[in-house]
Amino acid sequence: MKTRLIAAACGLALVATASSAQVPPDIAAKVRAAGQSMDPGIGALYAPLFTDQVKAGVTITRDLAYGADPLQKLDVFMPDGAQGKKLPVLVFVHGGGFTRGDKHGAGFYPDNITLWAAKNGMVGVNINYRLAPANPWPTGAKDLASAIAWTKANIAKYGGDPDRIVVFGHSAGANHVADYAAHPEVRGAEASSVKGVVLLSPAYSLAPSARPNAYYGSDADLGSASGQVTRLTASPYPIFYGYAEFDPTAMRDTAKALIDGLCKTPSRCPQSVEIKDSNHFTEGMALGTSDQQLAGPLLKWIAGLKR
């Protein structure tokens, strides 16, 4: 059974498939066997599901500059029929431990996330950003602010609504998204266009570390879960939080700390989902497949955000 959610004034529908659809059994068995593996090669399980035919109906424009640095570039995924519309916009921020990663990746991921957005009534924007350790805090959050500002100024020509932007990050990218939401000092005039933030398995520390963080340095509060709970509680943005059953312990501990901490203030309690039979990589790789554990609730949440 499918539920169709119409976003007013969008022209295309946000389509939420019933979230009961799970990981394909053959993939689920291999993910369970691998457990908390951090081997990105697990993506080979999902790669056959993303042929070139999947991109039909979407125009991809790559490497548009939103700043002067070579890494300050983004890709736009525009669905056919979007021109002249005002579709919601999903800005995606890749992970990579703050020090690596790429918006285009080496295969289907993370293109599949912005392709999924375009296939579901949105315009997708996939960004790169300057990397640590050469570019420490708050570079990532400021780059995100700049990318959002570019999106606000330019996305109408791709059929996007410049005043209806959702920002979605995975892993270290989720840290950058959370930091953008939590620190008003990194935001600018673009901030009013952001209607919600999606955090997929960020990692914050629950206790001080003996070693400086590659991005946050030696500031124990910046990279702490407790500090982030305080800041996100004061943030103006609704939060959707996802994490995987087989995420590393640091990500699962962060999920518990942030969700429990935020829910102490009922108005700030995020919608959250634990993604079964998934690990740190496959939770995002599944977007665009029959697995609706994340996609279904996320589409419904986006459709329900206030304009």
Secondary structure, 3 states (H helix, E strand, C coil): CEEEECCCCCCCCEEEECCCCCCCHHHHHHHHHHCCCCCHHHHHHCHHHCCHHHHCCEEEEEEEECCCCCCCEEEEEEECCCCCCCEEEEEEECCCCCCCCCCCCCCCCCHHHHHHHHHCCCEEEEECCCCCCCCCCCHHHHHHHHHHHHHHHHHHHHCEEEEEEEEEEECHHHHHHHHHHHCHHHCCHHHHHEEEEEEECCCCECCCCCCCECCCECCCCCCEHHHHHHHHHCCCCCEEEEEEEECCHHHHHHHHHHHHHHCCCHHHCCEEEEEEEEECCHHHHCCCCCCCCCHHHHHHHHHCCCC
